[in-house]
Amino acid sequence: MIRSMTGFARIERQYAFGRLSWEMRSVNHRYLDFGLRLPEEFRPLEADIRECLGQYLSRGKIEASLRFFAAAGSAGSGLELNLPLAHELLKVHGDMAGLAGAEQQPDIAQMLKWPGLIEEKRPDPAPLQAAAMDLLVEAAQELQAGRAREGEQMANAIRERLKGVAELTENVRAWLPEIRAGLKQRLLDRIADLPLPTDPGRIEQEVAFLIQKIDVDEELDRLDAHVEEVYRVLELTEPVGRRLDFLMQEFNRESNTLSSKSVDQRTTQAAVDLKVLIEQMREQVQNVE
């Protein structure tokens, strides 16, 4: 089963503290590349998010966005007085007043400007972050499932082209005896028109040489082997995009050789049709994970 590198997933859930929403898009890419958009309180999760997504995806450019909408009335950030520091400041104020020999009430407004006297107390981010990671797993699974569904459609398209390749190679193999016989006869007819006598042994050597030059049995056998290999690879569970891409290159190599050796209109047309099918498969393979 192959998977596509393009897909989309969106999942959201309401919690007591608010609503979390993950949205993911993936497109073709040579390697696995992430683009993350996270609210500030979720930034510490970036490494964990990359690791989590890497368990489900192996190739593609992934754009993942997390949105958080706090529930109305939920505990947010608050301000807290640093009591030890406040006591220390009041003691210092009293000491200074005693040294000056004058009673003076502390200036609260000025004291509030003292660095660290007022601290911002944020809510515990652990529940938020844990919920975001749990929801991320569901979103990644949904994205993977979508890529698998599209991959199955791609696999069916590739299988259809493989049938065409197999039919073309079968046809060419069936035409070869007739092509060889026709080539031999054409050569003998041309030699018969020559004014000078020719050595029959030499004629047979030349015929054998020409037939050997147009021999494509090995190319046809390799094409059949590549067809079988692609069928096998399509059933694997691991990512196979790079392997299929290599096989498409091998298909191209054999079709080019078949075309260059052709001395018959039928095999020339078969080579052209073969290249069309291979290119159609290659376009599908470019999107395989």
Secondary structure, DSSP 8 states (H G I E B T S, - for coil): ---BS-EEEEEEEEETTEEEEEEEEEE--SSEEEEEE--GGGGGGHHHHHHHHHTT-SSEEEEEEEEEEE-TT----EEEE-HHHHHHHHHHHHHHHHHHT------HHHHTTSTTSEEEE---SHHHHHHHHHHHHHHHHHHHHHHHHHHHHHHHHHHHHHHHHHHHHHHHHHHHHHHHHHHHHHHHHHHHTSSS---HHHHHHHHHHHHHHT--HHHHHHHHHHHHHHHHHHT-SS--HHHHHHHHHHHHHHHHHHHHT--SHHHHHHHHHHHHHHHHHHHHHTTB-
